[in-house]
Amino acid sequence: MTKIILSPKISKRIEQGHPWVYDNEVADIQGDLQQGEIVEVFNHKKKFVGKGYANPRSHILVRLLVNHPKEEINRNLFKKRIEQALKYRQQLGYQGSFRLVFGEADFLPALVIDKFNDYFSIQTLAFGIDQFKNEIVDVLEEIFKKESLSFGIYERNDVPVRELEGLEQKTGFLSKPFEPQTIINENGFKMLVDIANGQKTGYFLDQTANRAALAPFVKNAEVLDCFSHTGSFAIHAAGYGAKKVSAVDISEFASKTAQENAKLNGLESKIECITANAFDLLSDWSKENRQFDVVILDPPAFTKSRGNVENALRGYKEINLRGMKLLKKGGFLVTCSCSHFIKPDIFKNVIYEAALDAGKIVREVLYKPQGNDHPFLWNVEETLYLKFYILQII
Ligand code: SAH
């Protein structure tokens, strides 16, 4: 087994449980390192730190899975970790549809598994974990297949980050083929999830609790939901008593699904689904002096790299500034950022700058991270990515 010896300065972070070893943090590689190989990692004093999968093609050279030399990385380990992940969610009361495995935060680096009723949408985002796809599929079958006729697994590996790992992007069935659509129950609302065509794994489960938090702010309100995808915030708003909701997304597919979802919930008379660029629409509607009681902004991650943070901040500032201008005095801005490169204090600051430019006062009502089925580790800051605010704009 190839041995990786860490440079002195970085040992501490990794010994404290951060599972990533970057290629520039290594003092020595002893052996002929192969892509996907399980390696042993030692600190600069040759003390064992852990074992994990390596990829010499990736900037993240090793992702650690275990910190005991006797612990093996095999089907049993994956089974144990997936069972632990399930137990944690069950303890919190999750049923039916939830994120079952959230990568590093469930000690399964680069693995994502979302459960939508009896269907599983999975992503293997690093070369090492991709080698264990069959074992993972097997474990899911063992735990969940029961007598259920509708059990199914679909891979949503159409993620550019896989190419940095030397993997191709792909999608498809990892079980017997099935109709990859299902209607989930989210906070009592019906949401159609298209596992093959929805964004990312098919649906954004990370905002489930945050959507429920809308209830007190939308009664009889006129609501604008920008970047609405399949309309989940819009449907919650309408279901919680909003008078009228405009849901905007640039994707025709997303808007159509949002419309279907509105019908499924008997809310179609209250929800108008618009296919448009939210930047343009926000600008046009502020010129027209349109006013709303609640504006929701849940944009895509404007940056997927550290290098692009400045551009992303300009994007956040622009939409938040425009969003605030569209609010009636005392209205509520629901604003989010889902990029872990934008740290919470930076996001807060950019909203504050937008408020200063707009001449508004911000009263913070609520701040939440991603839902508990997407837990985050304090020692792995990359696992905290979602910031969700409800702000009163005065
Ligand atoms: N609010 C959604 C998730 C939003 S994800 C939910 O709760 O499910 C981001 C969405 O923004 C995607 O659906 C994407 O199609 C859309 N999008 C990306 N760029 C956009 C733009 N410039 N204008 C409008 N929508 C955009």
Residues whose N, C-alpha, C, O or C-beta is under 5 A from the ligand:
A	BS01	SAH	F204 Q207 F227 S228 H229 T230 S232 F233 V248 D249 I250 S251 A254 A276 N277 A278 F279 D298 P299 P300
